[in-house]
Structure formats: C-alpha cells, structure tokens
Amino acid sequence: MSTTLPLSGAAEATGFATGNHRPGELRSCDTTGLPVCLNAQWFIRINAVMAVVFLLVGGIASILLALTRAPTIHLLSAEWYYRVLTLHGLNMLIFWILFLEVAILYFTATSLLNSRLASKGVAWASFGQMLVGALMVNAMILTGNSDVLMTSYVPLKGHPLFYLGIILVATGTLTGVGNFFATLYVAKRDRTYNGSVPLVVFGATAAAIIAVVTLLHGAIVMIPTFLWSMGILETIDAAWYRLIWWGLGHQSQQVNVCAMVSVWYLLATITTGAKPINQAVCRAAFVLYVLFINIASAHHLLVDPGVGAGWKIWNTSYAMYLAVLASMIHGFTVPASVEVAMRKKGHTNGLFGWLFAAPWSNPGFSAFFMSLVIFGFLGGITGVTLGTQQINIIAHNTLRIPGHFHTTVVGGTTLAFMGLTYYVVPLLFQKEFYARALCRIQPYVFAGGVTLMAVAMTFAGSYGVPRRHWDVEFAGAQVSAGFDASAHLWLGLMGVGGTIAFVGLLMFILLVVSAVFFGKSNAGRAMTAW
Amino acid sequence: MSDEKKVADIIRDEHNAEEHHTPGTMTLVLALLASFAVYYFANWKALADTWHVR
C-alpha cells in the first residue's frame, strides 16, 4: 500500500517528522508503523535474495567439507576439498554476509530515519558490481582456476578474474556504503527525524565506517595482486600481503559483528518491545569498535615471523581488549534491555522468570538470543583466549581456530541474520511464511548443529588436529603420523554437528524461498504475529 | 511483535532514560566472566604443561 506526500500513515501518527519521500515512493508498514521507502524496499529485497542464494552455495560446500573432515566418510578428493573450502569461505564469510549487510544499511537509513534512498542508480551500480564480482569468483573457483583458499596467500596464484571478482565485490559494497552515507546526509539535510539517530542506525553507521576502512585495505592488497596474477607485477611481498590482507579479512568480520549487534538491538525491540537501557554507554561501545577493532586483525599474525613480538603483544593483549570491552558492554546491555521490558510486562518471578517467559516460539527472538549466547559464551571466551600471544602458540592453525570463528560468524552473525529474515520477509516482501511450526524450530536446529560442530572442532584442535587439512592421518606417508581415537571421536562429532547445522540451513532456505516466491501476501494488513 | 506499542513508537521514545533493575542479566554476565576465567586458566595451564620453563 503506497501513500503520496505528505506522509499520511505511520510516520505522522508515531511522531516522526515528515519524510522527504517523493510521490508514490512510500508506504507505511502496517505491523511496525515504520515508513518504508519503496526504492529501498526493492534493493533490500534483491540484496536479501542474492544473500540467501550465496548462503545456499556456501551451505552445500559446508556439508561436503564436514563429511570430508569426518574420518570415517572422507568424502571429497584432496583437489576438491581445497576447491570447496575456497568456495565455502568466500560465499559464507563474504557474499552472504555482505549482500545482507547492504540490505540492512538501506533499511536502517530509510525506514528508521524516514528518508528516501539517496540514489537508485548508485544502488543498482552497487548491486551490479557485487553480483558480477561474486559470480566471477565462484566461476573461477568451480572451474579449478583458483584453488587458493579464502586468504589466497601469495605465492599461491589464482586466475586474474578471481581477484577482479573480489575487487568488484569490494567496490560494489563500497558503493552501497556510499549510498548509505548519502542517505544519512539527505535525511539530516531534509530534517526527516528529530534529535539523534536511533541506536540501530548509529550501530549500522559504525559498521559502515569499519567497512570503508576494511575495503580500502582490500583495494590496497588486491589491486597489486590482480596485476601480479596477470604478469604485470613480477612479485608480491608475502609478508606484506599477509599484513594488509588481514586488514581486509578480519575487519570484514568486524563489520559483521557491528551489524549483528545492531540486529540484536532491532530484534530485541521488535520481539519484546525492549529499548536500549543506556544510550551513551551503548553508543560509546560502538565507537570503541570503530577505534580499536581494526587492531584486532593482528591476532592472525601471532606466529608470523614477519612482525615483532612488541607489535603483536601491544595490538592483541592491550588495544584489542578495548574492542572486546565493547562486545562485553553490548553483551550486557542487550539482554538487560530485554529483561527490563519483560519485567515491565509483569514477568518478575525470581532471577530468570523474565527469560523463561520470553517469546521462545518466535524465531526472531530465539535466533537473536541464541546468537547472543553462542557469540558471547563460546565465541567471545575462545576468541579472547586464542588472541593472547602466548596461548596462541599452542592453538595456531589447529581446528580450534575454525571452532572459534564458527561460533562468532555462524552461531553469532548468521543466526542473528536468520532471525532478522523472519521479519524481513513478512514486513518488506509482504509475504507470509508457510509451515510456521518449522519456522519456530529452525533456529534451534541450526544453533544446536553449529554449537556441536564448533565445540567438536575446538576439542579436536586441542588434540592438535590442524585446520584446512584434507587428511590428518597422512595416509601413505613414509613415517607414521596421525591422531588417536579421542581426536577421531571429536572429528566424527564435528561431522554430526555439521550435518545437523546443514539440515537447519536447508530448512531456513526452503522456508524463505517458499515464502518469498509462493507465500500469501499480507499487503494492507499487519503480518501474522509469531 | 510486542502488543503494547508499535516498533516506531519504541524507537521514537528510546532516548527517555528510566530506572533499571536487571539481576538476571547480572547473573548471566557473572557466569560468563567465571566461564572465561576457568577457560583462560586452563589454557595457560596447558601452555605451561606443554612448554616447560626451567
């Protein structure tokens, strides 16, 4: 349902200042009361659809990998293991996340600030670059032209189109981020909102700032590597590559963290009516991310001979903790805001009456809260420990590392984004989900599988099992090597957990695809409540 | 979806500070810190057992 200027629906009713939307480019959401810019809605939709497509590609890769690392199955050949590992990393860590993040930026800048999207043309340019780039990268991987893993450490050399694809994804994302900043400017100029921007917009802005720094690192490292792959440059310094690449590789995950925390705040509000308990503290925590989270990338180089101990220890044992402090602040303020909201509703029994009474059958809530717990208890604790220089020496390049980041990126970010999708589809695609009972259990299946897989990886890594390794038994080696039964037990459990997580992921994709393409329209009325 | 207020109302009103009472969250946070302390100590112990300093 579209309205024409002046905004006649929710915005005025809820007290927002009149927006700057053009005639025919606005509707009001019948569920949330938020204004929806129709141009932004279109780009949110296509970015979200492509995000889910790349999630499926990465998900298929993930089950193949899990069943290869499980020793009794050992599914793929060595060649295809590394090929699929490259595919998995780039689709899950980069394409699925970045497409959805661009969608989140467009939503926060337009709906929460009651503004029009700054430019449709720029949004198309962003989407086109990202899509072409991602397709180029996947084509180069699947044709066997770039078996270089996600890090593509030199002197491993991929096809020039592989690097060009990554550059296009980066410039496309940067273009989308630019459109986000332009929308913030337009909203401020046209006074579409009163006072400070909402916390979710503040968090998204912090994510966008980190994204700019991240993508500049990407340009600095990938453009010379692209030229090197074409033979124009003779060599690339391997130590320099590693240093700058992690400015791209790790910081891109910090963009995810920032966006995930913003999604936590948003879902807490949507599902329980929570509001941030302290604006200044929450915003200061986002500023800590912007200032210090880039330094955290140093922990990837803790055993790298190319950088000194002083640099490593300062960056990871001092400065990095200021970014950790930010996560700890959010880890307190988000559940606290839910507790305050639930106690206000009368759920005041004991310490955890509010938590037991929370809407656990709402997939938006269950996904968000489990994301918070998995990210904090598993991802946070293991991350800070592994980021300590001295301890890192016994864990580096073991399965403990992917055990850690699967709890942050998958159990944390992906699960939170899945929770958000249970509102994006009915509110922005205006389609209702089928099989709502399956929707309610999907976050539990996925979270359970990821947790089992990540814990098993962590324990297997504690036995010394290396990461990124096709055959830890070294079959056919001239000297005996390999691991005992305990490590094999954990590798088997990793396969079981990975399979359960894959089932949860398939459920998610089927539910989303069936709703988006075949779901009943809810246009003109509120979405069916979870 | 919260029944009492629409999301747009909550976001508009989020700057109004109120008194808070969050003993459950405090307990969860202390559990997190205790878990971290145990895990961190266990890792230093594993390092000490692996790499003896004489």
Contacts between the chains, C-beta under 8 A, distances in Angstrom:
chain1	res1	chain2	res2	distance
A	10	B	6	7.5
A	10	B	8	5.7
A	11	B	8	7.7
A	14	B	6	6.6
A	14	B	8	4.0
A	14	B	9	5.4
A	14	B	12	5.9
A	15	B	9	7.8
A	15	B	12	5.3
A	16	B	8	7.0
A	16	B	12	6.6
A	31	B	1	6.2
A	31	B	6	8.0
A	31	B	7	7.9
A	32	B	1	7.7
A	32	B	6	6.0
A	32	B	7	3.9
A	32	B	8	5.9
A	33	B	6	3.8
A	33	B	7	6.4
A	33	B	8	3.6
A	33	B	9	6.8
A	34	B	7	6.3
A	34	B	8	5.0
A	34	B	11	8.0
A	112	B	11	6.4
A	195	B	15	6.3
A	196	B	15	6.8
A	198	B	11	4.9
A	198	B	14	6.2
A	199	B	14	6.4
A	200	B	11	7.6
A	269	B	2	8.0
A	269	B	7	5.9
A	269	B	10	5.4
A	269	B	11	6.8
A	270	B	1	6.6
A	270	B	2	7.4
A	270	B	7	5.6
A	271	B	1	7.5
A	271	B	2	7.3
A	272	B	2	6.3
A	273	B	2	3.3
A	273	B	4	6.0
A	273	B	5	6.0
A	273	B	10	6.0
A	274	B	10	8.0
A	275	B	10	5.3
A	275	B	11	7.8
A	275	B	13	6.9
A	275	B	14	4.4
A	276	B	14	5.8
A	277	B	20	5.1
A	277	B	22	7.5
A	278	B	17	7.2
A	279	B	14	7.1
A	279	B	15	6.0
A	279	B	17	7.5
A	331	B	29	7.2
A	331	B	32	7.1
A	332	B	25	6.3
A	332	B	29	5.4
A	335	B	24	7.9
A	335	B	25	4.7
A	335	B	28	6.3
A	336	B	20	6.8
A	336	B	22	4.3
A	336	B	25	4.2
A	339	B	22	4.7
A	339	B	24	5.3
A	339	B	25	5.0
A	340	B	18	7.6
A	340	B	20	5.2
A	340	B	21	7.4
A	340	B	22	6.3
A	341	B	2	7.9
A	343	B	21	6.7
A	345	B	4	7.7
A	351	B	23	5.6
A	351	B	24	4.7
A	351	B	27	5.5
A	352	B	24	5.0
A	352	B	27	7.7
A	353	B	24	8.0
A	354	B	24	6.0
A	355	B	24	6.0
A	376	B	32	5.9
A	377	B	32	6.1
A	377	B	35	6.3
A	380	B	32	7.6
A	380	B	36	7.6
A	381	B	32	7.5
A	381	B	35	5.8
A	381	B	36	4.8
A	381	B	39	5.1
A	381	B	40	7.9
A	382	B	39	7.3
A	384	B	36	6.9
A	384	B	40	7.5
A	385	B	36	7.9
A	385	B	39	5.9
A	385	B	40	5.4
A	385	B	43	5.1
A	388	B	40	7.9
A	388	B	43	7.8
A	390	B	44	7.8
A	390	B	47	6.2
A	391	B	43	4.8
A	391	B	44	6.7
A	391	B	47	5.7
A	393	B	47	7.3
A	393	B	51	7.4
A	394	B	43	7.7
A	394	B	46	6.2
A	394	B	47	5.5
A	394	B	50	5.6
A	394	B	51	7.5
A	395	B	43	7.9
A	462	B	46	7.7
A	526	B	1	7.7
A	527	B	1	7.5
A	529	B	1	5.1
A	530	B	1	7.3
